[in-house]
Amino acid sequence: MAYTPALPNAFDKGLIPIDVRKEYFSELIQESPFINFTGNTQDSVIQVVYLDNGSGGSTTFAFKKELDYKSTTNGFAQISGTGEDLQFFYDRIEVEKRSKADRLTGIQIVKLQTPIDVYDALKPALIKQHKRNIVYRLLKSATFDSYAGNFGSGPVVDRVQYGTDTIIGSNWNASMITAADALAGNGPTNGGVSVQAIKNMRRMAMQGGSTYEREKRINPYEQKVLKGAPAPMFVYFMSPSSFKSLEQDDDWKNYYFRSLIELPNQPTGLTGSLFRGVIDGVLIYEVEELENFRVGTDQGFARANAWNLFCGAQAFGLAWHGVPWFTQEITNHQNEVEMAYQEFRGEKAIKFPSFVNPNVSIENGIIHHIVRL
């Protein structure tokens, strides 16, 4: 939904910071390639928090460890003093001032030679950049922002898979470089993407690691499907370059065609993301922005690897303090106009203390999938 000011003068400065900002914010979220996975509850893959007036420089995401569901007090046994302590965890997202501007030079000449609405020429470029920046920063928070300085360790084994193998390396915090370099090839039977690899990650998410409840289980998110019925789903974000190995897997063809009738209201494509099908309740999406986060020789690996993300509920937190706003500046005797959006925003892959090692943080809703290219 494009916004066109109902004014003869497209340079009206009063309109842009006040009336446009809320419409722009709605437009930005609704057109995001991750719109299906955003929401304001812990059941969403991307939990969005919006605070109208802000709350300082950070936002806190809280969650608690589940109680032991196996033990109870029975019969005449004493109840007092046997209560299990609730354990609460939290993660904090730092909110920063973000800005981006674009400029149109020689506006009188441009309008004379080619009739153009200056406002409509500047705004769409900012919206496109802003949408892609949100996707990029979310993915970066789970990859390079978390592990760029520590590829020698990387994610713990209960939150990472290499190729099709369930686990490579016996150490609970195996070297990401060593494990990726051990992949024998990029086909679906070893180092690439396969139906079996995606099933492995689904099983790891549901049982809480390589063994049952070794770590916190990853909850599925609730997707509304036909007639509004909720369905527990996971989502697998993969880079286009790694999709070729999945296409080579003979098992993929069966799931690929079945997916077209499994979710009749599921879109086949989104701007910036491509829906490819469903494997046992796991939505498969190509996300081109993941190509920014390949790991290879520049990071100490023997060869290039894709970094894909298997996600459940509350994998990411995305916070705004206040509504993004537009500003406009006209200079050089009104020959140049520059427009910018400004906002207070933060994003992060949400983490909690590992059950295996409380001194290490582990992803709340993400399994990392390192795939050989």
SULJO-V186825 format. One record per backbone hydrogen bond with DSSP energy under -1.0 kcal/mol. NH is the residue of the N-H (numbers start at 0). CO is the residue of the C=O. If there is no record, write none. Layout:
NH;CO, NH;CO
This chain:
6;4, 11;8, 18;14, 19;14, 23;19, 24;20, 25;21, 26;22, 27;23, 28;24, 29;25, 30;26, 31;28, 34;31, 36;33, 37;34, 38;45, 43;40, 45;36, 46;315, 47;38, 48;317, 50;319, 58;92, 60;90, 62;88, 64;86, 76;73, 81;78, 88;62, 90;60, 92;58, 94;56, 95;344, 97;342, 99;340, 101;338, 103;336, 105;334, 106;334, 109;105, 110;106, 111;107, 112;108, 113;109, 120;116, 121;117, 122;118, 125;121, 126;122, 127;123, 128;124, 129;125, 130;126, 131;127, 132;128, 133;129, 134;130, 135;131, 136;132, 137;133, 138;134, 139;135, 140;136, 144;139, 146;142, 147;143, 149;146, 152;149, 153;149, 156;171, 158;155, 159;156, 160;367, 162;369, 163;189, 173;170, 176;150, 178;174, 179;175, 180;176, 182;179, 189;186, 191;186, 197;193, 198;194, 199;195, 200;196, 201;197, 202;198, 203;199, 204;200, 205;201, 206;202, 207;203, 208;203, 212;206, 213;210, 214;207, 217;204, 220;232, 222;230, 224;228, 227;224, 228;225, 230;222, 232;220, 233;280, 234;310, 235;282, 236;308, 237;284, 241;238, 246;242, 248;245, 254;250, 255;251, 256;252, 257;253, 258;254, 260;257, 261;257, 262;258, 265;262, 269;272, 272;269, 273;285, 275;283, 278;281, 282;233, 283;276, 284;235, 285;273, 286;237, 289;286, 290;287, 291;288, 292;289, 294;304, 298;295, 299;296, 300;295, 304;294, 305;370, 307;368, 308;236, 309;366, 310;234, 311;364, 312;218, 313;43, 314;44, 315;44, 316;347, 317;46, 318;345, 319;48, 320;343, 321;50, 324;341, 326;339, 328;337, 330;335, 334;330, 335;330, 336;103, 337;328, 338;101, 339;326, 340;99, 341;324, 342;97, 344;95, 345;318, 347;316, 349;314, 351;361, 353;359, 359;356, 361;351, 363;349, 366;309, 367;158, 368;307, 369;160, 370;305, 371;190, 372;303
